[in-house]
Amino acid sequence: MNNPKLYIVSTPIGNFEDITLRAIKVLSEVDLIICEEYKEAKRLLSHFKIEKELISLNEHNEETTTNEILSLIKEKKSIALISDCGTPLFSDPGTQLVQLSINSNIDVIPIPGASSIMTALVGSGFNLNKFYFAGWLSPKSDLRKKELLRLKNIKELLIIMETPYRLKSILTDVSKIFSEKIKIAIAFDLTLPTEKFLRGTAKEILTIVEKERLKGEFVLLIENR
């Protein structure tokens, strides 16, 4: 790793056994690692007995830290970019760093691996020929409803990300805004022992969520075709 390189390394989304051999090799060999949160990065690296210097790059410091990291790469250092979990750059910081690295003729090398989006898709049971990634919706109720109304007009399989504590809220909104018969799937706690897929209408799944008091990471898929 003598030439300056930026590795975009996918990490497990829950189960550490899902990391690739290539990811472990790269994380072991780079000069330093750019992470989102120190706590999550240290937990991952400690599990694989990897000791590396860490620099945090998150939504609060991205503007000020990106150029500092770019300067380090230009010093012929090899750097790995990871997020808290999964494949970096999906609604995570780092896009600016990647763009500046490309503009500076620095090799940007993706290391593929776990992704909650692809895992949710293949377990959903829906047709995967086409889909639309809507990402994260607004935490504000009124704005979220407006975003869902816009998505209602996109006749594709929709993928939506949300935080655990808004599971009930978004299921309630979907049941009101979309057709009552529309099929959805919730990919819940992916790769963990508590993993489960809930399939049915939003109202049916909301009943299950309330009955079982489910709370955890999830991906929402709406079959809007």
N, C-alpha and C positions, 0 to 999 in steps of 0.2 A: 504494500500500500504506500509506495513512494510518491506517487502523483496525487495532487489534491482531489479528493472525492467526497461527495455527499451521498451517503447511503440512506434511503428511505426504508426503514426496517419495520415490517409488520410483526407485532407481538401478540400473544394469546389474548382472547377476549374474556377469559375466565379460567379455563383449564390450562395450566402451564405445560402440559404434555403436548399441546398443539403447536408449540414453537418449532420452527424448522431447524435442521442441522446447520443450514447456511446462515440463518439469523444468529445462532449462537456463535458461529465462527466469526462473523463480521463484528458482532458486539465485543468479542474477545480481542479483536485485533485493531480496532480503530483507536485513534488517539484520545478522543473524547466523545461523549454522547449528549445529544440535545434531547431533553425530555420536557414533558408538559408539567408534571408535578413531581417533586423530589421523592415524596413518600412512595408513590406507585412505582417509580423507576427503581428505587433502592430495593423494594420488595422483590421485583422481578430479577434484578441482577444478583441479589443475594441468593436467590433460589438456585441460580446456575453458577454460583461462586465466581462471578465476574466483578472485578473491581476496576472502576473507571471514573475519571473526572466527569462530573455532570454540570451542565448548564441548563437552567430552566428557561423555556421559551413558551409563554402563554399569552392569552388575550390582553393581559395587563401590561406586558413589557415588550410585545412583539416589535413595535415601532423602534424602540431604543436599542434592543438587543440584536436584531437581525444583522445590522452592519458590523457589529463586533464579531459575530460568529463568522460572517463572510470573510473578514480579515484573517481570522484564524485558519480558515480553509485555504486561503491564498498563501499562507505560510507553509504550504505543502503538507498540511495536516489532513488526515482522513477523519471524517466526522459522521456519526450515525444519528439520524433523526427518528425518534420514536414518540408515540403518543401514549396516553395512559393505558390504552389497550387497543388491539386491532390494527387496522391499516391507517397510517397517518394521513393527514390532510383532509379527510372527510369531516367537515365542520370542526376541524382542529387547526391550531396555528401551524405555520410552516410554509404556506404557499408563497409568501413574499421571499423567504429565504431560497426556495427552489427557483423562483423566477430570476432572482439576482444571480444565483449560481449559474444558471443557464446563460444569462447575458454575459457572465464573466468567463465563459468557456470552461467551467468546472464540470466534470463528469457527474451527472446525477443518476444514481443506480438504484432502482427499486428492488427490494428484497421481498417477494410476495409471501403471503401467509394468511393468517386468520382474518376474517372480516365478518362482522355481525350482519352486514347487509346480505352477503352471498349465502351465509349460513341460514338466515331467515328465509330467503327466497327458496332455496332448494328443499326446505322442510315444510313450506307452506302448502304444497299440493296444488298451487295455481300454475297456469300456463306461463312460462318464463320467456316466451319469444320476444316480448317487449315489456318494459316497465319504466316507471318514472320515479326518480329519486327526489322527493320533496324536502328531505333533510329535517331540520328542527323547525318547528313552528313557534310563533310568538308565545311567551309565557303569559301575556295579557289576554284575558278571556275574549274581549271584543275583537282584537286583532286576529286571534287564533280562529275565531269563527269566520272572519272575512277571508282568511287564507284557505280554510276548508271549503268555503263557497267557491273560491277560484279553482281549487283542485277538483271540485265536483264536475267541472267542465272539461277536465282532462280525462279522456276515455282510455285509460291504461291501468295496469296494475300499479297502484301507488305505494310508495315506501315512505313511511314517516318515522322519525326518531323523536323520542320524548323521555323526560325524566321519570323515575319511578313514582314520585308523589303526584304526578298529573295523569296517571293511568285512568282513574275513574272519570276525570274531567273530560279527557279527549274521547273516551268511549261514549260519554253522554252527548258530547257535541256531534260526533259522527252519527249516532243513532237519530239525532234530530235533523241534521243537514242532508245526509244521504238517504237513499231509499231504505225503508225498514227491512227490505228483503236482501239488501246488498250483503255479499259475503266478505268477511274479513278474517284475518288470522293474527294472533298475537304470538310472537316468538319470545318466550319468557325465560330469563336466566340461562341464555344459551351457553352450552358446553359445561355447565355446572351440574352437580347431582340433582338440583331442583329444576332442571330444564324441563319445559313442557311447551307444547303448541296447543293453543286454544283456537278452535275454528268454528265459525257460525256467524250469526248476525251480531252487530254491536250490542244490541240489547241482551241477547243470550249470553254473550261473553261477560258483559257487565254484571249480570246476575251471579255468574261463577266467581268473578273477582271479588264481589262483595261477600258472597257466602264463604269463600275460602280465605278471605282477607289477604289476598295476594299483593305482595309488594316486592319489586325487584326491577332489574334492568329489562327492557323489552324493545322490540321492533314491531311496529304496526304495519300490516299490509292490507290494502283495500282493493278488492277486485271490482274496479269501476268500469268494466267494459260491457 
